[in-house]
Structure formats: C-alpha cells, structure tokens
Amino acid sequence: MYSYFFILGNNFALSIAEILNKFQPEKYSLINKEVLRVDFKKEFKVQKAIEKIGGTIKIVELLEKDYSDLLEAVEKYLPENFEGKYKFGFSFYGEGRKNFKGTAMAIKKELKSRKISSRWIISREINLSSVVVSKNKLVENEADFVVIEEKGKKYLGVTRAVQDFEKLSWRDYGRPMRDSYSGMIPPKLAQIMLNIGLQGKTDRILLDPFCGSGTILMEAGLIGVREIIGTDFSEKAIKDSQINLRWAKNNFQFKEKNNIEVEKVDVRKLSSHLGKKSIDVIVTEPFLGPQRKGEDLEKVKKSLEELYNQALIQFQKVLKNNGRVVMIWPVLRKTKKSFLNLELGEFKIVNQIPADLKLEKTKRGTIIYGRKNQRVWREVVVLEK
Ligand SMILES: C[S@@+](CC[C@H](N)C(=O)[O-])C[C@H]1O[C@@H](n2cnc3c(N)ncnc32)[C@H](O)[C@@H]1O
C-alpha cells in the first residue's frame, strides 16, 4: 500500500468529495478536519494529481508511524551531503500545538556534523503554507516534515506536492476577460465540481449551459476532458469564453485533442440544440440572482426557481441515463438562510459525503460553500437520474 495524507482546503467536505470521486482510493480515513489519509495499491503520481484537483493544499507521503522519538524518526531522512544551504521545516496537523524548536536545533547540529549548513524555516502560522513551502523549495529538498498526531497516534510524513497557488491565481485574475457583473466561479471550485462530476474519467462529453466567461470550460480543458461544450444566452459571454479559452490554450497545457465548442443557446431551449441523451456530465453555475443590496429576496427567489426548474427539465432531456449533474444553487441570505425549492423530476440528489465520515451536510445531502460575510452562498448539488 502507498499511503498519503491529503491536507484539505477550507471546505473540507468538498475537498473529500473531490478526492474520493477523482481517485477512487482503496482505503481512506479522516484523521481530522484538515487531513484525509488515503491508501492506494499502486504508486501514485503526486505532482500530476495535485495540478488536477482544487481542494487539496498539500499531498504528504507517510514515512513513519508510531515512532517514539521525533528526532530519531526525522534523522533517517536527512541528507548525507548537500550543496548550498539545506532548508527544512515542520508542519503540524493535530490536537493541541507543538513546539519544534528543540528538534530543529538538534537537526541543525546533526547537519553541521555532516558539514551541511542549514536553515530552519518558520512562519507565523502553525503550518508552513503552500506559498512558504514552494518559495523555499522544500518539496525539492524533501524537507517539509509533517507531523500528525491524533487520538494517541503519531505519523511523520514529508510533503511531496503543493497546490500551485500562483497558477491558480493567474487563471483567476490574469485572464483577459473577467465578468464581475454576472459573477465568476473560483477556478478551485470549478475544478472540484468537475472532478465530482467526472469521477476520474476524462473520456466524456461535458456541458456547461451557463458558461459565462468560461471558467468551468477552461478548467475542464486543463483536466483533459475529451469533448467540452459551453452554451450561454448572452453574446458577450460567448465571446468572452472564446477569448479566455484561446488564452488558456496558449498559456497552459491543453491537450490538442480536446474538442471545445461554444454556442449561443438559451438554456430553456437546450434540447432543441443538443441531441437527446447526448451529454455525460453537466457542470454549471447558473445565474445566482442580482447581487445588489435592497432586492426583494422573495421575488428574486421565485424568478430563480422558475429559471432553474426550466433548466432541470432540459438537463433531464439532454443527459444520458447514467449521467451526472453538478451544479450550484444559490442560498440567499439576509437574516436567515433561504434555500431554493426545485422540482427534481427524474433526478435525485446524490450525497457526496460517505456516512462513515460523519460530516456536516444540509438536510438534503448537499454541501454549502460560502463565507460568513458573503450575501449569497453556494449550495453544491449533485444529481443523477
Ligand atoms: C454566474 S454566470 C456564470 C459564471 C461562469 N460560471 C463563470 O465563471 O464565468 C451566469 C451566466 O448565466 C447566463 N444565463 C442567465 N440566464 C440564462 C439563460 N436563460 N440561458 C442561458 N444562459 C443564461 C448569463 O448570461 C451568465 O453568463
């Protein structure tokens, strides 16, 4: 078995749903809200994996468990010789706090005796972030030592890959067309939803029927989905998507064989443009309602329910029988949370949180993505026929 710890993003329920759908591991267990242990039968390509998922901050390989002395455990993994300055650090995920000063000083001493000059990298947070780990080349040095302690169990691991925060932020803020009026889904969330929809298979026909400026289409291209279709009823959205896709193709690794089409279509007439039962997966963030203050929430909710109900009827027509929909439904918030009430028809909601993990979810088995001060939260809904 090859054992890894996935260090989860803020929304750990979504991160877990993504990992389990994408990699379908042989075994997993939740250590705590930051760490999912995952065991694979075959060796796992860590760097490739982290580029294709949105909800994982670091992937850590298990080195030692139930060791008695941390210094002894780490010493086995220190270099015998090293050119330049060897930088190393510690990250801790578990109960309480941990002080690494003593261990770090002893490591420096040991390295000095091996004629290696070294620096202990620390940061203000308890853990070294992916930014600090990358900037100090700790993955290349195999030197972000990760200590996990939970319910009396001890693990030592080393970070093998970190989320590429620069590329993600460039895709978000660096692309030519941004549409803050209709809103943009964060690329990380787009990746998570795609992975939940695709379940590890890229040989699929994917549709985003509210494609906006093309975030989901771009991320689908990067994941390597075989056939990608984007539709939207706005001329501007279609143009923006085309420009962004061209930019993404030129700047990131898009597989040449990806077939991407973007077309102006009103979602209410989707099935007269696309063949019946022609789509494997729909991933989409529809219009979430006007974001201005002072809107009549009941009115907004009613008009959104109408649009979403019509969209769901069309999705049932164009989706193959074993197809999946992953979509955002807005949760409107003023004084209390207000969920959309929709007619699901043949669809049923598929809960993405395995029962044994006992994680919080809504009454209808969906996961909420949102922060305290946001006016609209996103409900991530997975539907199957
Ligand atoms: C929130 S945006 C989608 C954002 C997109 N996920 C992105 O990140 O760029 C919603 C989109 O829905 C489109 N839209 C609204 N009503 C529609 C309808 N009836 N048919 C098709 N598209 C519609 C709007 O033009 C807008 O581009």
The ligand as a MOL file (V3000), in Angstrom:
LIG
                    3D

  0  0  0     0  0            999 V3000
M  V30 BEGIN CTAB
M  V30 COUNTS 27 29 0 0 0
M  V30 BEGIN ATOM
M  V30 1 C -22.9240 33.3080 -12.8560 0
M  V30 2 S -22.7400 33.4200 -14.5670 0 CHG=1
M  V30 3 C -21.7960 32.0180 -14.9030 0
M  V30 4 C -20.3920 32.2500 -14.4940 0
M  V30 5 C -19.4420 31.2470 -15.0470 0
M  V30 6 N -19.5300 30.0040 -14.2870 0
M  V30 7 C -18.0420 31.8300 -14.9920 0
M  V30 8 O -17.3050 31.5830 -14.0360 0
M  V30 9 O -17.6940 32.5790 -15.8920 0 CHG=-1
M  V30 10 C -24.3200 33.0640 -15.1780 0
M  V30 11 C -24.4780 33.0680 -16.6890 0
M  V30 12 O -25.7750 32.6030 -16.9540 0
M  V30 13 C -26.2070 33.1720 -18.1640 0
M  V30 14 N -27.6630 32.9900 -18.2710 0
M  V30 15 C -28.6410 33.5270 -17.4990 0
M  V30 16 N -29.8520 33.1260 -17.9230 0
M  V30 17 C -29.6380 32.2650 -18.9500 0
M  V30 18 C -30.4820 31.5020 -19.8020 0
M  V30 19 N -31.8040 31.5430 -19.6850 0
M  V30 20 N -29.8960 30.7190 -20.7470 0
M  V30 21 C -28.5750 30.6740 -20.8780 0
M  V30 22 N -27.7290 31.3890 -20.1360 0
M  V30 23 C -28.2460 32.1720 -19.1800 0
M  V30 24 C -25.7210 34.5970 -18.0830 0
M  V30 25 O -25.5770 35.1550 -19.3790 0
M  V30 26 C -24.3640 34.4340 -17.3550 0
M  V30 27 O -23.3160 34.4130 -18.2880 0
M  V30 END ATOM
M  V30 BEGIN BOND
M  V30 1 1 1 2
M  V30 2 1 2 3
M  V30 3 1 2 10
M  V30 4 1 3 4
M  V30 5 1 4 5
M  V30 6 1 5 6
M  V30 7 1 5 7
M  V30 8 2 7 8
M  V30 9 1 7 9
M  V30 10 1 10 11
M  V30 11 1 11 12
M  V30 12 1 11 26
M  V30 13 1 12 13
M  V30 14 1 13 14
M  V30 15 1 13 24
M  V30 16 1 14 15
M  V30 17 1 14 23
M  V30 18 2 15 16
M  V30 19 1 16 17
M  V30 20 1 17 18
M  V30 21 2 17 23
M  V30 22 1 18 19
M  V30 23 2 18 20
M  V30 24 1 20 21
M  V30 25 2 21 22
M  V30 26 1 22 23
M  V30 27 1 24 25
M  V30 28 1 24 26
M  V30 29 1 26 27
M  V30 END BOND
M  V30 END CTAB
M  END
